[in-house]
Every structure is written in structure tokens, then in C-alpha cells.
Amino acid sequence: MTFRRRGLLVSVSTMAAYLRGRRCERYSFDHAMWFHRPFRADEWFLYDQESPISTGGRGLARGRIYDREGRLLVSVVQEGLFRKLGG
């Protein structure tokens, strides 16, 4: 579960810029994961992601991972720094 979470979530905070045709370099500088209950890694998961704020070159992203029955398994929070590519 923790293997690919570090870089994936921060990209949610730059999605609006990407959709407007702007490319950004992203850097993660703070992240945390909370495991709420045991689970099997070979099961189906829903990974819900959102970015409540992205301004001034910084972005905050949150994620929640649910099992098939809708139970919250993991909470994730990540803060990132981003800069426009190409000047």
C-alpha cells in the first residue's frame, strides 16, 4: 500500500494547471498515512483523492482508501511544492 503513494497524491494538487495546458514540476515535502484497520493487499480498493487548496506554488492533497464494502482502510495527506516548467 505505501509503495506508490508518495508521488501520486501530490499530482492531484496540480491537476487544474495541467488541464489549462501548464506543465509543473512537483516535489513532495510532507506526507503521512494512517492505517485504520487490517486489510489484504490483493483485494479491490477505491482510492478517493482531492485537493482542497493549491495556491502560491504549494498544494495540499488528501486521499482515502476504501474496501469493497465501503469501509475506510487508510487516510493519506500530502503537501507539495510545484513550479511551472519552461520559465
N, CA, C and O atoms as a GROMACS GRO file, in nm:
protein
  348
    1MET      N    1   0.083  -0.119   0.000
    1MET     CA    2   0.000   0.000   0.000
    1MET      C    3   0.087   0.126   0.000
    1MET      O    4   0.051   0.223  -0.066
    2THR      N    5   0.197   0.128   0.068
    2THR     CA    6   0.277   0.251   0.079
    2THR      C    7   0.374   0.270  -0.036
    2THR      O    8   0.432   0.378  -0.048
    3PHE      N    9   0.394   0.173  -0.120
    3PHE     CA   10   0.497   0.178  -0.224
    3PHE      C   11   0.480   0.295  -0.320
    3PHE      O   12   0.578   0.365  -0.346
    4ARG      N   13   0.361   0.319  -0.375
    4ARG     CA   14   0.341   0.423  -0.476
    4ARG      C   15   0.265   0.545  -0.426
    4ARG      O   16   0.225   0.628  -0.507
    5ARG      N   17   0.244   0.560  -0.302
    5ARG     CA   18   0.163   0.670  -0.253
    5ARG      C   19   0.238   0.803  -0.248
    5ARG      O   20   0.174   0.908  -0.257
    6ARG      N   21   0.368   0.805  -0.234
    6ARG     CA   22   0.442   0.928  -0.212
    6ARG      C   23   0.427   1.028  -0.326
    6ARG      O   24   0.396   1.144  -0.299
    7GLY      N   25   0.447   0.989  -0.449
    7GLY     CA   26   0.443   1.083  -0.560
    7GLY      C   27   0.307   1.098  -0.626
    7GLY      O   28   0.282   1.199  -0.692
    8LEU      N   29   0.223   1.003  -0.610
    8LEU     CA   30   0.095   1.002  -0.680
    8LEU      C   31  -0.001   1.108  -0.628
    8LEU      O   32  -0.064   1.177  -0.709
    9LEU      N   33  -0.014   1.124  -0.501
    9LEU     CA   34  -0.116   1.210  -0.445
    9LEU      C   35  -0.090   1.358  -0.473
    9LEU      O   36  -0.184   1.432  -0.501
   10VAL      N   37   0.034   1.403  -0.466
   10VAL     CA   38   0.063   1.546  -0.485
   10VAL      C   39   0.026   1.593  -0.626
   10VAL      O   40   0.001   1.711  -0.646
   11SER      N   41   0.022   1.502  -0.723
   11SER     CA   42  -0.017   1.542  -0.858
   11SER      C   43  -0.162   1.589  -0.865
   11SER      O   44  -0.198   1.663  -0.956
   12VAL      N   45  -0.246   1.548  -0.771
   12VAL     CA   46  -0.386   1.594  -0.767
   12VAL      C   47  -0.391   1.745  -0.746
   12VAL      O   48  -0.480   1.810  -0.800
   13SER      N   49  -0.298   1.801  -0.670
   13SER     CA   50  -0.300   1.945  -0.640
   13SER      C   51  -0.260   2.031  -0.760
   13SER      O   52  -0.282   2.152  -0.757
   14THR      N   53  -0.201   1.971  -0.864
   14THR     CA   54  -0.165   2.048  -0.983
   14THR      C   55  -0.254   2.014  -1.103
   14THR      O   56  -0.225   2.057  -1.214
   15MET      N   57  -0.360   1.940  -1.082
   15MET     CA   58  -0.447   1.898  -1.192
   15MET      C   59  -0.511   2.016  -1.265
   15MET      O   60  -0.520   2.013  -1.388
   16ALA      N   61  -0.554   2.118  -1.195
   16ALA     CA   62  -0.617   2.234  -1.261
   16ALA      C   63  -0.520   2.302  -1.356
   16ALA      O   64  -0.558   2.339  -1.467
   17ALA      N   65  -0.395   2.319  -1.314
   17ALA     CA   66  -0.294   2.381  -1.402
   17ALA      C   67  -0.269   2.294  -1.525
   17ALA      O   68  -0.255   2.345  -1.636
   18TYR      N   69  -0.262   2.164  -1.505
   18TYR     CA   70  -0.240   2.070  -1.615
   18TYR      C   71  -0.353   2.078  -1.718
   18TYR      O   72  -0.328   2.077  -1.839
   19LEU      N   73  -0.476   2.087  -1.672
   19LEU     CA   74  -0.590   2.094  -1.762
   19LEU      C   75  -0.592   2.224  -1.841
   19LEU      O   76  -0.654   2.230  -1.948
   20ARG      N   77  -0.527   2.329  -1.790
   20ARG     CA   78  -0.516   2.456  -1.863
   20ARG      C   79  -0.392   2.459  -1.953
   20ARG      O   80  -0.358   2.564  -2.009
   21GLY      N   81  -0.325   2.346  -1.968
   21GLY     CA   82  -0.209   2.336  -2.056
   21GLY      C   83  -0.077   2.376  -1.993
   21GLY      O   84   0.022   2.391  -2.065
   22ARG      N   85  -0.073   2.392  -1.864
   22ARG     CA   86   0.052   2.429  -1.795
   22ARG      C   87   0.117   2.305  -1.737
   22ARG      O   88   0.051   2.223  -1.673
   23ARG      N   89   0.244   2.291  -1.758
   23ARG     CA   90   0.318   2.178  -1.702
   23ARG      C   91   0.394   2.225  -1.578
   23ARG      O   92   0.451   2.334  -1.576
   24CYS      N   93   0.394   2.141  -1.475
   24CYS     CA   94   0.458   2.176  -1.349
   24CYS      C   95   0.553   2.066  -1.303
   24CYS      O   96   0.530   1.947  -1.327
   25GLU      N   97   0.658   2.107  -1.240
   25GLU     CA   98   0.747   2.015  -1.169
   25GLU      C   99   0.695   2.007  -1.026
   25GLU      O  100   0.670   2.111  -0.965
   26ARG      N  101   0.679   1.887  -0.973
   26ARG     CA  102   0.621   1.869  -0.840
   26ARG      C  103   0.721   1.804  -0.744
   26ARG      O  104   0.799   1.717  -0.783
   27TYR      N  105   0.718   1.850  -0.621
   27TYR     CA  106   0.803   1.794  -0.517
   27TYR      C  107   0.720   1.772  -0.391
   27TYR      O  108   0.648   1.861  -0.346
   28SER      N  109   0.731   1.656  -0.336
   28SER     CA  110   0.662   1.626  -0.211
   28SER      C  111   0.754   1.662  -0.096
   28SER      O  112   0.871   1.624  -0.096
   29PHE      N  113   0.702   1.735   0.002
   29PHE     CA  114   0.788   1.762   0.117
   29PHE      C  115   0.726   1.724   0.251
   29PHE      O  116   0.789   1.742   0.355
   30ASP      N  117   0.606   1.673   0.249
   30ASP     CA  118   0.546   1.626   0.374
   30ASP      C  119   0.433   1.531   0.338
   30ASP      O  120   0.347   1.565   0.257
   31HIS      N  121   0.431   1.414   0.398
   31HIS     CA  122   0.320   1.323   0.375
   31HIS      C  123   0.304   1.230   0.496
   31HIS      O  124   0.398   1.206   0.571
   32ALA      N  125   0.183   1.180   0.510
   32ALA     CA  126   0.154   1.088   0.621
   32ALA      C  127   0.044   0.991   0.579
   32ALA      O  128  -0.041   1.024   0.496
   33MET      N  129   0.047   0.872   0.637
   33MET     CA  130  -0.056   0.771   0.613
   33MET      C  131  -0.101   0.715   0.747
   33MET      O  132  -0.020   0.691   0.836
   34TRP      N  133  -0.232   0.695   0.760
   34TRP     CA  134  -0.288   0.634   0.880
   34TRP      C  135  -0.362   0.508   0.839
   34TRP      O  136  -0.452   0.514   0.755
   35PHE      N  137  -0.327   0.396   0.896
   35PHE     CA  138  -0.390   0.268   0.868
   35PHE      C  139  -0.495   0.244   0.976
   35PHE      O  140  -0.461   0.229   1.094
   36HIS      N  141  -0.622   0.240   0.937
   36HIS     CA  142  -0.731   0.232   1.034
   36HIS      C  143  -0.774   0.091   1.070
   36HIS      O  144  -0.824   0.069   1.180
   37ARG      N  145  -0.755  -0.004   0.980
   37ARG     CA  146  -0.794  -0.143   1.008
   37ARG      C  147  -0.712  -0.235   0.919
   37ARG      O  148  -0.660  -0.192   0.816
   38PRO      N  149  -0.702  -0.361   0.956
   38PRO     CA  150  -0.627  -0.455   0.872
   38PRO      C  151  -0.696  -0.480   0.738
   38PRO      O  152  -0.819  -0.468   0.728
   39PHE      N  153  -0.619  -0.514   0.635
   39PHE     CA  154  -0.673  -0.543   0.502
   39PHE      C  155  -0.575  -0.633   0.428
   39PHE      O  156  -0.460  -0.647   0.467
   40ARG      N  157  -0.624  -0.692   0.322
   40ARG     CA  158  -0.540  -0.775   0.234
   40ARG      C  159  -0.499  -0.690   0.114
   40ARG      O  160  -0.583  -0.623   0.054
   41ALA      N  161  -0.372  -0.694   0.078
   41ALA     CA  162  -0.322  -0.612  -0.032
   41ALA      C  163  -0.368  -0.661  -0.169
   41ALA      O  164  -0.356  -0.588  -0.267
   42ASP      N  165  -0.420  -0.783  -0.178
   42ASP     CA  166  -0.464  -0.835  -0.307
   42ASP      C  167  -0.614  -0.816  -0.331
   42ASP      O  168  -0.670  -0.876  -0.423
   43GLU      N  169  -0.678  -0.734  -0.251
   43GLU     CA  170  -0.821  -0.706  -0.265
   43GLU      C  171  -0.843  -0.579  -0.348
   43GLU      O  172  -0.748  -0.507  -0.379
   44TRP      N  173  -0.968  -0.553  -0.384
   44TRP     CA  174  -1.009  -0.435  -0.458
   44TRP      C  175  -1.013  -0.315  -0.362
   44TRP      O  176  -1.055  -0.329  -0.248
   45PHE      N  177  -0.968  -0.196  -0.410
   45PHE     CA  178  -0.972  -0.073  -0.330
   45PHE      C  179  -1.026   0.042  -0.413
   45PHE      O  180  -1.011   0.045  -0.535
   46LEU      N  181  -1.089   0.136  -0.346
   46LEU     CA  182  -1.125   0.263  -0.406
   46LEU      C  183  -1.036   0.369  -0.343
   46LEU      O  184  -1.033   0.384  -0.221
   47TYR      N  185  -0.962   0.442  -0.426
   47TYR     CA  186  -0.872   0.547  -0.377
   47TYR      C  187  -0.933   0.682  -0.416
   47TYR      O  188  -0.922   0.724  -0.531
   48ASP      N  189  -0.996   0.749  -0.321
   48ASP     CA  190  -1.060   0.879  -0.341
   48ASP      C  191  -0.959   0.988  -0.309
   48ASP      O  192  -0.903   0.990  -0.199
   49GLN      N  193  -0.934   1.080  -0.404
   49GLN     CA  194  -0.834   1.184  -0.386
   49GLN      C  195  -0.896   1.321  -0.410
   49GLN      O  196  -0.984   1.336  -0.494
   50GLU      N  197  -0.849   1.421  -0.334
   50GLU     CA  198  -0.895   1.559  -0.353
   50GLU      C  199  -0.784   1.654  -0.312
   50GLU      O  200  -0.694   1.619  -0.236
   51SER      N  201  -0.794   1.776  -0.363
   51SER     CA  202  -0.702   1.882  -0.325
   51SER      C  203  -0.784   2.002  -0.281
   51SER      O  204  -0.838   2.073  -0.365
   52PRO      N  205  -0.794   2.026  -0.150
   52PRO     CA  206  -0.876   2.138  -0.103
   52PRO      C  207  -0.814   2.276  -0.130
   52PRO      O  208  -0.885   2.376  -0.133
   53ILE      N  209  -0.680   2.281  -0.151
   53ILE     CA  210  -0.615   2.410  -0.176
   53ILE      C  211  -0.487   2.388  -0.256
   53ILE      O  212  -0.412   2.293  -0.233
   54SER      N  213  -0.465   2.478  -0.352
   54SER     CA  214  -0.344   2.477  -0.433
   54SER      C  215  -0.320   2.620  -0.477
   54SER      O  216  -0.385   2.668  -0.570
   55THR      N  217  -0.227   2.686  -0.412
   55THR     CA  218  -0.202   2.828  -0.442
   55THR      C  219  -0.060   2.866  -0.400
   55THR      O  220  -0.004   2.807  -0.308
   56GLY      N  221  -0.005   2.964  -0.468
   56GLY     CA  222   0.127   3.015  -0.432
   56GLY      C  223   0.239   2.914  -0.443
   56GLY      O  224   0.336   2.921  -0.369
   57GLY      N  225   0.226   2.820  -0.536
   57GLY     CA  226   0.331   2.721  -0.555
   57GLY      C  227   0.328   2.606  -0.456
   57GLY      O  228   0.420   2.524  -0.452
   58ARG      N  229   0.222   2.599  -0.376
   58ARG     CA  230   0.209   2.489  -0.279
   58ARG      C  231   0.070   2.427  -0.294
   58ARG      O  232  -0.026   2.494  -0.331
   59GLY      N  233   0.063   2.299  -0.263
   59GLY     CA  234  -0.065   2.232  -0.272
   59GLY      C  235  -0.081   2.129  -0.162
   59GLY      O  236   0.016   2.068  -0.117
   60LEU      N  237  -0.204   2.111  -0.118
   60LEU     CA  238  -0.237   2.010  -0.018
   60LEU      C  239  -0.329   1.909  -0.084
   60LEU      O  240  -0.423   1.946  -0.155
   61ALA      N  241  -0.302   1.782  -0.063
   61ALA     CA  242  -0.385   1.676  -0.119
   61ALA      C  243  -0.420   1.577  -0.010
   61ALA      O  244  -0.341   1.549   0.080
   62ARG      N  245  -0.543   1.524  -0.020
   62ARG     CA  246  -0.589   1.423   0.076
   62ARG      C  247  -0.640   1.302   0.000
   62ARG      O  248  -0.693   1.315  -0.110
   63GLY      N  249  -0.624   1.188   0.060
   63GLY     CA  250  -0.674   1.066  -0.002
   63GLY      C  251  -0.736   0.976   0.103
   63GLY      O  252  -0.697   0.977   0.220
   64ARG      N  253  -0.833   0.897   0.058
   64ARG     CA  254  -0.897   0.798   0.144
   64ARG      C  255  -0.908   0.669   0.064
   64ARG      O  256  -0.951   0.670  -0.051
   65ILE      N  257  -0.869   0.560   0.125
   65ILE     CA  258  -0.873   0.430   0.058
   65ILE      C  259  -0.977   0.343   0.128
   65ILE      O  260  -0.971   0.322   0.249
   66TYR      N  261  -1.072   0.293   0.048
   66TYR     CA  262  -1.184   0.214   0.099
   66TYR      C  263  -1.179   0.072   0.045
   66TYR      O  264  -1.124   0.048  -0.062
   67ASP      N  265  -1.237  -0.020   0.119
   67ASP     CA  266  -1.250  -0.157   0.068
   67ASP      C  267  -1.382  -0.170  -0.009
   67ASP      O  268  -1.458  -0.074  -0.022
   68ARG      N  269  -1.409  -0.288  -0.059
   68ARG     CA  270  -1.528  -0.314  -0.140
   68ARG      C  271  -1.658  -0.287  -0.065
   68ARG      O  272  -1.759  -0.251  -0.126
   69GLU      N  273  -1.656  -0.304   0.066
   69GLU     CA  274  -1.776  -0.278   0.147
   69GLU      C  275  -1.791  -0.131   0.187
   69GLU      O  276  -1.886  -0.095   0.256
   70GLY      N  277  -1.698  -0.046   0.144
   70GLY     CA  278  -1.707   0.096   0.176
   70GLY      C  279  -1.645   0.135   0.310
   70GLY      O  280  -1.665   0.247   0.357
   71ARG      N  281  -1.571   0.045   0.370
   71ARG     CA  282  -1.505   0.076   0.498
   71ARG      C  283  -1.374   0.150   0.472
   71ARG      O  284  -1.296   0.112   0.384
   72LEU      N  285  -1.351   0.256   0.549
   72LEU     CA  286  -1.228   0.332   0.536
   72LEU      C  287  -1.111   0.250   0.590
   72LEU      O  288  -1.113   0.207   0.705
   73LEU      N  289  -1.011   0.228   0.506
   73LEU     CA  290  -0.893   0.150   0.544
   73LEU      C  291  -0.773   0.238   0.577
   73LEU      O  292  -0.704   0.216   0.677
   74VAL      N  293  -0.749   0.338   0.492
   74VAL     CA  294  -0.628   0.420   0.503
   74VAL      C  295  -0.664   0.566   0.472
   74VAL      O  296  -0.742   0.592   0.381
   75SER      N  297  -0.607   0.659   0.549
   75SER     CA  298  -0.616   0.802   0.520
   75SER      C  299  -0.476   0.852   0.485
   75SER      O  300  -0.378   0.811   0.547
   76VAL      N  301  -0.468   0.940   0.385
   76VAL     CA  302  -0.340   0.990   0.337
   76VAL      C  303  -0.349   1.141   0.323
   76VAL      O  304  -0.451   1.194   0.278
   77VAL      N  305  -0.243   1.211   0.363
   77VAL     CA  306  -0.233   1.356   0.343
   77VAL      C  307  -0.094   1.385   0.291
   77VAL      O  308   0.004   1.327   0.337
   78GLN      N  309  -0.085   1.477   0.193
   78GLN     CA  310   0.045   1.512   0.138
   78GLN      C  311   0.046   1.660   0.102
   78GLN      O  312  -0.051   1.714   0.049
   79GLU      N  313   0.157   1.725   0.133
   79GLU     CA  314   0.178   1.864   0.094
   79GLU      C  315   0.291   1.866  -0.007
   79GLU      O  316   0.391   1.795   0.008
   80GLY      N  317   0.276   1.949  -0.109
   80GLY     CA  318   0.377   1.953  -0.213
   80GLY      C  319   0.409   2.094  -0.258
   80GLY      O  320   0.334   2.188  -0.233
   81LEU      N  321   0.520   2.106  -0.324
   81LEU     CA  322   0.568   2.230  -0.382
   81LEU      C  323   0.568   2.210  -0.533
   81LEU      O  324   0.608   2.103  -0.580
   82PHE      N  325   0.524   2.308  -0.609
   82PHE     CA  326   0.527   2.293  -0.754
   82PHE      C  327   0.572   2.424  -0.820
   82PHE      O  328   0.547   2.534  -0.771
   83ARG      N  329   0.638   2.407  -0.934
   83ARG     CA  330   0.687   2.521  -1.012
   83ARG      C  331   0.654   2.498  -1.158
   83ARG      O  332   0.657   2.384  -1.205
   84LYS      N  333   0.621   2.604  -1.229
   84LYS     CA  334   0.591   2.597  -1.371
   84LYS      C  335   0.717   2.561  -1.449
   84LYS      O  336   0.823   2.617  -1.423
   85LEU      N  337   0.705   2.469  -1.542
   85LEU     CA  338   0.818   2.433  -1.630
   85LEU      C  339   0.826   2.530  -1.747
   85LEU      O  340   0.724   2.581  -1.794
   86GLY      N  341   0.946   2.554  -1.793
   86GLY     CA  342   0.964   2.636  -1.912
   86GLY      C  343   0.959   2.785  -1.889
   86GLY      O  344   0.925   2.861  -1.979
   87GLY      N  345   0.994   2.828  -1.768
   87GLY     CA  346   1.004   2.971  -1.743
   87GLY      C  347   0.888   3.035  -1.692
   87GLY      O  348   0.889   3.156  -1.669
   0.00000   0.00000   0.00000
